[in-house]
Amino acid sequence: MSKTVSLSMAAALVQFLQRQYIRRDGVEHRLIHGVWGIFGHGNVTGFGQALEEFGGRSLPYRQAKNEQGMVHAAVAFAKARQRLGTYACTSSIGPGATNMLTGAAVATVNRLPVLLLPGDIFANRRPGPVLQQLEFPGSQDVSVNDCFRPVSKYWDRINRPEQLLTALPEAMRILADPAETGAVTIAMPEDVQAETGLFPTHFFEKRTYTIERPGCSAEVLRDAVAAIRAAKRPYLVAGGGVHYSDATAALAQFCAATGIPVGVTQAGKGALLDNHSSCLGAVGVTGTAAANALALDADLVINVGTRLSDFTTASKSQWQNPRVRFLGINIVAADARKHGALPLVGDARAILLQLTQALNGWKITSAHRTAIARAREKWSATRATLVAPKRGVLLTQAQVIDTLNEACGTTGTVIHASGGIPGDIHKLWRSQAAHDYHSEYGYSCMGYEIAGALGIKLAEPKREVYAFLGDGSYLMLHTEIVTAVQEGLRLTIVVCDNHGFGCIHGLQRGSGGKSFGNEFRHRTSTQARLEGQPVDVDFAKNAESLGATGLRANTLGELREALAQAKAAKGVVVIHVPVPADVRLPGYSWWDVPVSATSKVPGVKAARAAYDRALQKQKFYY
C-alpha cells in the first residue's frame, strides 16, 4: 500500500509544482519557475498561506499590480525561454480572475504555456452567493471562471482535494507539449483550497517531461524534396516555431546550402539574421518591399513554424502565382496542413536538417539568386530613405526604431505588441541576434509591452530589455513599472507619444472615414466631439511618480543621449518621445478590413471601390 501524506489541497498543489521539470536535448529546465499573484479573499488564506509556508526558493512569489499584467509577464517569460518553462498566476475570485482572461487568450493564441490558478466560489455552496459570485440561472455549477474555457487548452475545477491527482499531471502534460500548449486553467474553490486530503507520497516525486524532436517520414520527405527540386522560385516563411525549436542555426544552414530566400513573420523575426544573403526581412502586411515582391511570384512556399495569420498571408493575397504550392513544417498538424500544404509534421530543427541532407548539392537557379540579391539591395536603399530625417519634423517613429535598433545591438531585446509600432518595426528592424526582437502579434494586445519586458528580464537577466510602445498602450497598462522597481530590474521603456490611438486613426482615415474617437483631444462643449486641443500627458513625470527615472527626447540627438543614459542607469528608465501622428511608412501588401458598402461620405465610397478591387486578389489555397 502506498504511503500517504496529509496536506491541504493548496499545500499539495504548491509541493507538486515545485517538482515539475521539462527536458530537451538532454538539458533539464524547471517547468514552473514561480508564482505571480495578487491575493484576495478567494486565494489568500488557502493558496497564499500554502505558498508562504511551502513555496520557498524553488517556487518564489512575485507580486503584480494588475492580474492581466502578471499573465503577460509569465507569457513573455515562456516565449523568451522557447517554451521551456513558465510561471503560475493566481488571483482571487471575481474581477481578479476575469482580469486574467486577456492574458489567457494571449497565451493560447500564441501557443505559449502559462498556468492560471484563479480562486473560485465555494464548492459546498453553503454561504452562497458569496461576494463577487455570478448567479447564473441555468446552473449552480457556473462561475466567472467558466469564461476561461474557450481560451484555455486545458480547464478544470477542483471540487475535492483528491481531484488534484488526475488534474495536475494532465495540466503539466499540456503545458510541456509543444503541439498542445497554451493557457491551462485550474479553478480553485476557496473552501477546497483549505480542505485536507490524503495524497500518496509518490505523487510529489520529481516528474520530467521530455520534448522529443520527431522528424518526418521517408515517404513525405521524398515528396517534399521532389517539390523543392522542381521549383523555379521557392520561398520560405519562417515563423515563431523556428525559435521555439531552437532551429535558427539549422535554418541558416539550410539557406546557405540551397540559397532559398526567407521572409520572416512577426514571431519569426531573427530566425534568420538580416545580414544573411537569403534574408528578405519581414513578409506580409507589415513586410518589406523585398520579401513581398518575391513572395508574389513564388511557385513553392515552405512554411516553417508559422500558423499563417492574415498578416503573414496578406489576407490570402500574398502569393499570386497560379501554380503556387505549399509545404508545411510544423509540430502542430493543423498548422502544417494550412493552404493545402504537403504536411511535414514534426520538429522544425529535425526536419530542416533532414531536408538539408536530402537536398545535398541542389541550389536555386542563378536567376533566382540574382533576383534575391537585387531585391535585398533595393530594399536597403529604400529603408535608408524611410529612416532619414524629414524636413520640418524633429523626430519620426521610423528614426526612433532605427536608433533603438543601433542601441539594442546583439545583447539587447526589444519588445512590442500593438498599435502602429508593429507595422513599422517589422519592416525596419534588422535583427543582429536571434533573440533581439520579441513581438506579441498573435493577439496584438495593448498593455503587453511593459509587463512582458518583466518576463523577458527574468528569463534572460543579462540582456538589455527595451519595451517599445505607444502612448495609448502605456495608458492602458503601465503599473508593472512599480513591480519592476520593486524587483530591482533594469528596463528601458520607450514611449512614442502621438496623442492617441494613432494606428487605428490611420486606418480610419485611410479607409475614407473622418477622424472620430481615436485622438486624445479635449471636449470643447457638452455636445461637441473630441475635437479640442490634444491632451498633454507628461509620461516622464508619470514614470518618476512610480519610482522610475523619467527622460524626454524631442530630437534624434536627445534620443541617443537618453538611450545611453538608460544603459548606464540603474533600475527602470522611461523615455518620453513625441512623434507626429501623420508621418507614416508605406505598405507593400494588402490587409482585408471591410469598408462600409453603403455610405454618403465620398472618401468611404472611394475606399469601398478600392476594397472591392483588392478582394479580387484573394486566393483559395485549400
C-alpha positions in Angstrom: 0.0 0.0 0.0 1.3 3.4 -0.9 2.5 5.8 1.8 0.3 8.9 2.1 0.7 12.4 3.5 -2.0 14.6 4.9 -2.0 18.1 3.3 -4.4 20.9 2.4 -5.3 21.0 -1.2 -3.4 24.2 -1.6 -0.2 22.8 0.1 -0.4 19.7 -2.2 -0.6 22.0 -5.2 2.4 24.0 -4.1 4.5 21.0 -3.4 3.6 19.3 -6.7 4.5 22.4 -8.8 8.0 22.5 -7.2 8.9 19.2 -8.7 7.9 19.6 -12.3 10.7 19.7 -15.0 11.0 19.8 -18.8 13.9 18.3 -20.7 15.1 18.9 -24.3 18.3 17.7 -25.9 19.4 16.3 -22.6 19.1 19.6 -20.7 16.6 19.9 -17.8 14.7 23.0 -17.0 12.2 23.8 -14.2 8.7 23.9 -15.7 7.1 26.2 -13.2 9.6 28.9 -12.1 7.4 30.6 -9.5 4.0 32.2 -8.9 2.8 35.6 -9.9 -0.1 36.7 -7.7 -2.5 39.2 -6.3 -4.3 38.0 -3.2 -7.9 38.4 -2.2 -10.5 36.5 -0.2 -10.6 33.7 -2.7 -7.0 32.7 -2.5 -5.1 34.4 0.3 -6.0 32.0 3.2 -5.7 28.9 1.1 -3.2 29.0 -1.8 -1.5 32.2 -0.4 -0.9 30.6 3.0 0.4 27.4 1.4 2.7 29.3 -0.8 4.1 31.2 2.1 4.6 28.0 4.2 5.9 25.7 1.5 7.0 27.8 -1.5 10.5 28.7 -0.6 13.2 29.5 -3.2 12.0 26.8 -5.6 8.6 28.4 -6.1 9.1 32.1 -5.4 6.2 34.5 -5.2 6.2 37.7 -7.3 3.7 40.5 -6.6 2.0 42.0 -9.6 -0.1 45.2 -9.7 -2.6 44.0 -12.3 -3.8 40.4 -12.9 -3.6 40.9 -16.7 -0.1 42.2 -16.4 1.2 39.2 -14.4 -0.1 36.8 -17.1 1.7 38.9 -19.8 4.9 38.6 -17.7 4.5 34.9 -17.5 3.8 34.5 -21.2 6.8 36.7 -22.2 9.0 34.6 -19.9 7.8 31.4 -21.6 8.4 32.9 -25.1 11.9 34.1 -24.1 12.7 30.6 -22.8 11.5 28.9 -26.0 8.5 27.4 -24.1 10.9 25.6 -21.8 9.3 26.9 -18.6 6.7 29.4 -17.4 5.1 30.8 -14.3 1.8 30.1 -12.5 -0.5 33.1 -11.9 -3.0 33.2 -9.0 -5.9 35.5 -8.4 -8.9 35.9 -6.2 -12.4 35.2 -7.5 -14.4 37.7 -9.4 -12.7 40.6 -11.1 -9.2 39.3 -10.2 -9.9 36.1 -12.1 -11.5 37.7 -15.1 -8.7 40.2 -15.4 -6.6 37.2 -16.4 -8.8 36.3 -19.4 -7.0 38.6 -21.8 -3.7 37.1 -20.8 -5.1 33.6 -21.2 -6.1 34.5 -24.8 -2.6 35.9 -25.5 -1.0 32.6 -24.3 -3.3 30.3 -26.3 -3.3 32.3 -29.5 0.5 32.4 -29.5 0.9 28.8 -28.4 2.7 29.7 -25.2 2.4 28.0 -21.8 1.0 29.6 -18.7 -0.7 28.1 -15.6 -3.7 30.1 -14.3 -4.9 29.4 -10.7 -8.0 31.6 -10.1 -9.8 31.3 -6.8 -13.4 30.2 -7.2 -16.8 30.2 -5.3 -17.5 27.7 -2.5 -17.8 24.1 -3.7 -20.1 23.4 -0.7 -22.4 26.3 -1.7 -23.4 27.0 1.9 -22.6 30.7 2.1 -23.5 31.5 -1.5 -23.9 33.8 -3.2 -20.6 35.0 -1.9 -19.0 38.3 -2.6 -18.2 38.6 -6.4 -20.2 35.5 -7.3 -22.1 35.4 -10.6 -25.5 33.9 -10.1 -26.2 32.0 -13.3 -29.9 31.0 -13.6 -29.3 27.8 -15.6 -26.8 26.1 -13.2 -25.4 26.2 -9.7 -22.1 25.0 -11.1 -21.2 28.0 -13.2 -18.8 30.8 -12.0 -17.0 33.5 -13.9 -14.1 31.1 -14.2 -16.1 29.2 -16.9 -15.2 32.2 -19.1 -11.7 30.6 -19.3 -12.9 27.5 -21.1 -12.7 28.8 -24.7 -9.3 30.4 -24.2 -7.7 27.5 -22.3 -6.1 24.4 -23.8 -7.0 22.6 -20.5 -9.6 23.6 -17.9 -10.6 22.0 -14.7 -12.2 22.9 -11.4 -11.0 21.2 -8.2 -14.1 20.4 -6.1 -12.4 17.8 -3.9 -8.7 17.8 -2.9 -8.1 14.3 -4.3 -9.0 15.6 -7.8 -5.5 17.1 -8.0 -4.3 13.5 -8.5 -5.7 13.4 -12.0 -5.9 17.1 -12.9 -2.3 18.2 -12.3 -0.5 15.6 -14.4 -2.7 16.3 -17.3 -2.3 20.1 -16.8 1.5 19.7 -16.8 1.4 17.5 -19.9 -0.4 20.1 -21.8 1.9 22.9 -20.7 5.0 20.9 -21.7 3.7 19.6 -25.0 4.8 22.0 -27.9 1.9 20.8 -30.1 -0.8 21.4 -27.5 0.5 24.1 -25.2 -1.3 27.3 -24.2 -3.2 28.6 -21.2 -4.0 26.0 -18.6 -6.7 27.0 -16.0 -7.2 25.2 -12.7 -10.1 26.9 -10.9 -9.8 26.6 -7.1 -12.9 26.9 -4.9 -11.8 28.8 -1.8 -13.2 26.3 0.6 -11.5 23.3 -1.1 -8.1 25.1 -1.1 -8.2 24.9 2.7 -9.5 21.3 3.0 -7.2 18.4 3.9 -6.7 15.4 1.7 -4.6 12.3 1.8 -2.0 12.2 -1.1 0.3 9.3 -2.0 3.9 10.4 -1.4 5.0 9.3 -4.9 2.7 12.0 -6.3 5.3 14.6 -5.2 8.3 12.8 -6.7 10.2 14.6 -9.4 8.5 14.5 -12.8 10.3 15.3 -16.1 8.5 15.8 -19.4 10.8 15.2 -22.3 10.5 17.2 -25.5 11.1 14.9 -28.5 12.4 16.0 -31.9 10.4 13.9 -34.3 11.3 14.1 -38.0 9.0 13.4 -40.9 8.7 10.0 -42.6 10.9 9.0 -45.5 7.9 9.0 -47.8 6.8 12.6 -47.0 10.5 13.7 -47.1 10.9 12.2 -50.6 7.8 14.1 -51.8 9.0 17.4 -50.3 12.4 17.1 -51.8 10.9 16.4 -55.2 8.7 19.5 -54.9 11.7 21.7 -53.9 13.8 20.4 -56.7 11.1 21.1 -59.3 10.5 24.7 -58.1 11.9 27.6 -60.0 11.2 30.3 -57.4 11.0 28.6 -54.0 10.4 30.8 -50.9 10.5 30.0 -47.2 8.3 31.7 -44.5 10.0 31.4 -41.1 7.6 31.7 -38.1 8.0 31.6 -34.3 8.3 27.8 -34.4 11.8 28.2 -35.7 12.7 29.9 -32.4 10.7 27.5 -30.2 12.5 24.6 -31.8 15.9 26.3 -31.4 16.2 25.9 -35.1 17.9 29.2 -36.2 21.2 27.5 -36.9 19.5 24.7 -38.9 17.6 27.3 -40.9 20.8 29.3 -41.7 22.5 26.0 -42.7 19.5 25.1 -45.0 19.6 28.5 -46.7 23.3 28.5 -47.1 23.1 25.1 -48.8 20.2 25.8 -51.1 20.0 29.6 -51.5 16.2 29.6 -50.8 15.1 33.1 -49.7 13.3 33.7 -46.4 10.6 36.1 -45.3 10.0 36.2 -41.5 6.8 36.7 -39.6 6.5 38.9 -36.5 7.2 35.9 -34.3 9.8 34.6 -36.7 11.9 37.8 -36.7 15.5 36.9 -36.0 15.0 33.3 -37.2 17.5 34.3 -40.0 19.7 37.3 -39.3 19.3 40.2 -41.7 22.9 40.1 -42.9 22.3 36.6 -44.3 22.2 36.6 -48.1 18.9 34.7 -48.1 17.1 37.0 -45.7 14.5 39.3 -47.3 13.1 40.6 -44.0 9.5 40.8 -42.9 6.8 39.3 -45.0 3.1 40.1 -45.3 1.0 43.2 -44.4 3.9 44.6 -42.3 6.5 43.2 -44.7 9.3 44.7 -46.7 9.1 45.5 -50.4 11.8 42.8 -51.0 10.1 40.0 -49.1 6.7 40.7 -50.6 7.8 41.2 -54.2 9.5 37.8 -54.3 6.6 36.2 -52.5 4.1 37.3 -55.2 5.7 35.1 -57.9 6.9 32.2 -55.7 5.9 28.8 -57.1 6.6 26.9 -53.9 6.3 28.2 -50.4 7.8 26.4 -47.5 6.1 27.4 -44.2 8.2 26.6 -41.2 6.7 27.0 -37.7 4.0 29.5 -38.7 0.3 29.4 -38.2 -0.2 31.7 -41.3 -2.2 34.5 -39.8 -3.8 37.1 -42.1 -0.9 39.5 -41.5 1.5 36.9 -42.9 -0.6 35.9 -45.9 -1.8 39.5 -46.6 -5.3 38.1 -46.1 -4.5 35.3 -48.6 -3.4 37.7 -51.3 0.4 37.4 -50.8 1.1 34.6 -53.2 -0.3 35.3 -56.7 1.5 32.6 -58.8 -1.4 30.5 -60.1 0.8 27.4 -59.8 2.0 28.1 -56.2 2.1 25.1 -53.9 2.9 24.8 -50.2 5.0 22.7 -47.8 4.2 22.9 -44.1 6.8 22.1 -41.4 5.1 22.3 -38.0 4.8 20.4 -34.8 1.0 21.2 -34.9 -0.6 19.0 -37.6 -3.4 21.6 -38.3 -0.8 24.3 -39.0 1.3 22.1 -41.2 -1.7 21.4 -43.5 -2.8 25.1 -43.9 -3.1 26.3 -47.5 -3.4 22.7 -48.7 0.2 22.2 -47.9 2.1 18.9 -48.0 2.4 18.4 -44.3 5.8 17.6 -42.7 4.6 17.2 -39.1 7.4 17.3 -36.6 10.2 19.3 -35.0 11.3 22.2 -37.2 15.0 21.7 -36.5 14.9 18.0 -37.2 13.0 18.4 -40.5 15.2 21.2 -41.7 18.3 19.1 -41.1 16.6 16.2 -43.0 15.8 18.4 -45.9 19.4 19.9 -46.0 20.9 16.4 -46.2 18.4 15.1 -48.7 18.9 18.2 -51.0 22.7 17.9 -50.9 24.1 19.6 -53.9 20.9 21.2 -55.1 20.7 25.0 -55.3 18.2 27.6 -56.6 18.8 28.9 -60.1 21.2 31.7 -60.8 18.3 33.8 -62.0 16.6 33.4 -58.6 19.8 34.2 -56.8 20.2 37.4 -58.8 16.6 38.4 -58.1 17.1 37.9 -54.4 20.3 40.0 -54.3 18.7 42.8 -56.3 15.7 42.8 -54.0 17.8 43.0 -50.9 19.9 45.8 -52.4 16.9 47.8 -53.4 15.2 47.4 -50.1 18.4 48.5 -48.3 18.3 51.8 -50.3 14.5 52.2 -49.6 15.0 51.6 -45.9 17.7 54.3 -45.8 15.2 56.9 -47.1 12.5 55.8 -44.7 14.7 56.4 -41.6 16.2 59.6 -43.0 15.3 62.9 -41.4 12.1 64.5 -42.7 12.1 68.3 -43.4 10.2 70.2 -40.7 9.9 67.1 -38.4 12.0 66.8 -35.3 11.8 63.0 -34.9 9.8 60.3 -36.7 8.8 56.9 -35.4 11.0 55.3 -38.1 14.0 57.2 -36.8 13.2 56.1 -33.2 13.2 52.4 -34.4 16.5 52.8 -36.3 18.1 54.4 -33.3 16.7 51.8 -30.9 18.0 49.1 -33.3 21.5 50.5 -33.0 21.3 50.8 -29.2 20.0 47.2 -28.9 22.9 45.6 -30.8 23.4 41.9 -30.2 22.9 42.0 -26.4 19.5 43.6 -26.2 15.9 42.6 -26.8 13.1 45.0 -28.0 9.5 44.0 -27.1 6.4 45.4 -28.7 2.8 44.3 -29.3 0.3 46.8 -30.6 -0.6 50.0 -32.4 1.4 51.4 -35.3 4.7 50.2 -33.9 4.5 46.5 -35.1 3.9 47.6 -38.7 6.9 49.9 -38.7 9.4 47.9 -36.6 8.7 44.6 -38.5 9.7 46.4 -41.7 12.7 48.4 -40.4 14.3 46.2 -37.7 17.5 44.5 -38.7 18.0 41.5 -36.4 21.6 41.2 -35.3 20.9 38.3 -32.9 18.2 35.6 -32.8 16.6 37.0 -29.6 16.8 40.7 -30.2 13.1 41.0 -31.3 10.2 39.9 -29.2 6.7 40.5 -30.7 3.3 39.6 -29.4 1.3 40.0 -32.6 -0.8 36.9 -32.5 -3.3 38.7 -30.2 -1.7 42.2 -30.6 -2.5 43.0 -27.0 -2.2 46.6 -25.8 -0.6 46.6 -22.4 1.6 43.6 -23.0 4.8 45.5 -23.6 5.9 46.7 -20.1 4.6 43.6 -18.3 6.2 41.4 -21.0 9.5 43.2 -20.5 9.5 42.0 -16.9 9.1 38.4 -18.1 12.0 38.7 -20.6 14.3 40.2 -18.0 13.5 37.4 -15.6 14.2 34.8 -18.3 17.3 36.5 -19.6 18.8 38.7 -16.8 21.9 39.6 -18.8 20.1 41.1 -21.8 19.2 44.8 -22.1 15.4 44.8 -22.4 13.6 47.7 -24.2 9.9 47.9 -24.0 8.7 49.9 -27.1 5.1 51.1 -27.1 2.8 54.0 -27.9 1.1 56.4 -25.5 -2.3 54.6 -25.9 -0.8 51.2 -24.8 1.1 52.9 -22.0 -2.1 54.4 -20.6 -3.8 51.0 -20.7 -1.3 49.1 -18.5 1.8 50.8 -17.2 1.6 49.9 -13.5 4.0 47.0 -13.7 6.7 49.7 -13.7 6.2 49.6 -9.9 6.7 45.8 -10.0 10.0 46.2 -11.9 11.2 48.8 -9.4 10.1 46.5 -6.6 12.1 43.6 -8.1 15.2 45.7 -8.8 15.0 45.0 -12.5 16.7 47.2 -15.2 14.3 48.1 -18.0 14.3 50.8 -20.6 10.8 51.8 -21.7 10.5 54.0 -24.9 7.1 55.7 -25.3 6.2 57.1 -28.7 3.6 59.8 -28.0 1.3 60.7 -30.9 -1.6 61.9 -28.8 -4.0 59.0 -29.5 -4.6 55.6 -30.9 -2.6 56.6 -34.0 -2.6 53.2 -35.8 -6.4 52.9 -35.9 -6.7 56.6 -36.6 -4.6 56.0 -39.7 -6.7 53.0 -40.7 -9.9 55.1 -40.2 -8.6 57.9 -42.4 -7.1 55.6 -44.9 -10.5 53.9 -45.3 -12.1 57.3 -46.2 -13.5 58.0 -42.8 -13.4 61.2 -40.8 -11.4 61.5 -37.6 -13.5 60.1 -34.8 -12.8 58.7 -31.4 -9.1 57.9 -31.9 -7.3 61.1 -30.9 -6.7 62.2 -27.3 -8.3 65.6 -27.5 -10.3 67.8 -25.1 -14.1 68.1 -25.5 -14.9 71.7 -26.3 -18.5 71.5 -25.2 -21.0 69.0 -23.8 -22.3 68.2 -27.3 -19.1 68.5 -29.4 -16.9 65.7 -30.4 -13.4 65.3 -29.0 -12.1 67.9 -31.3 -10.3 70.3 -29.0 -6.6 70.6 -28.3 -4.5 67.5 -27.7 -4.4 66.2 -24.1 -0.8 66.5 -22.9 0.5 63.8 -20.7 3.9 64.0 -19.1 5.0 60.4 -19.3 8.4 61.2 -17.8 6.8 62.7 -14.7 4.4 59.8 -14.5 7.3 57.3 -14.6 9.1 59.3 -11.8 6.0 59.1 -9.6 6.1 55.3 -10.0 9.8 55.0 -8.9 11.4 55.1 -12.4 13.7 57.6 -14.0 11.9 59.8 -16.5 13.7 61.2 -19.6 12.5 63.2 -22.6 13.8 63.1 -26.2 12.5 65.5 -28.8 15.3 65.2 -31.3 17.5 62.4 -32.7 20.5 63.6 -30.6 18.4 63.7 -27.4 17.1 60.2 -28.1 20.6 58.8 -28.5 21.7 60.6 -25.3 18.7 59.3 -23.4 19.3 55.7 -24.5 23.0 56.0 -23.4 21.8 57.3 -20.0 19.4 54.5 -19.7 22.1 51.9 -20.4 24.3 53.4 -17.7 21.4 53.8 -15.2 20.1 51.5 -12.5 16.5 50.4 -12.4 13.7 51.5 -14.8 14.1 54.3 -17.2 11.1 55.7 -19.2 11.9 57.8 -22.3 9.1 60.0 -23.5 9.4 60.6 -27.3 6.8 62.9 -29.0 6.4 61.8 -32.7 4.0 63.2 -35.3 0.9 61.1 -36.0 0.7 61.8 -39.7 4.2 60.6 -40.8 3.6 57.0 -41.8 5.5 54.3 -43.6 4.3 52.8 -46.9 2.7 49.4 -47.0 3.7 46.7 -49.5 0.7 44.3 -49.1 -3.0 44.4 -48.6 -5.0 43.7 -45.4 -8.6 42.7 -45.5 -10.5 45.3 -43.4 -14.0 45.7 -44.8 -15.2 49.2 -45.7 -18.8 50.1 -45.5 -20.7 49.2 -48.7 -23.3 52.0 -48.0 -22.2 55.5 -47.2 -22.8 59.1 -48.2 -19.2 60.1 -47.4 -17.2 60.4 -50.7 -14.0 59.1 -49.1 -15.7 56.0 -47.9 -17.3 55.3 -51.3 -13.8 55.6 -52.9 -12.3 53.3 -50.3 -15.0 50.7 -50.8 -14.4 50.7 -54.5 -10.7 50.1 -53.9 -11.6 47.4 -51.4 -13.8 45.6 -53.9 -10.9 45.6 -56.4 -8.5 44.2 -53.8 -10.8 41.4 -52.9 -10.3 40.0 -56.4 -6.7 39.2 -55.4 -7.6 36.9 -52.6 -6.9 33.2 -53.3 -8.3 30.0 -52.0 -5.3 27.8 -51.4 -7.0 24.8 -49.8 
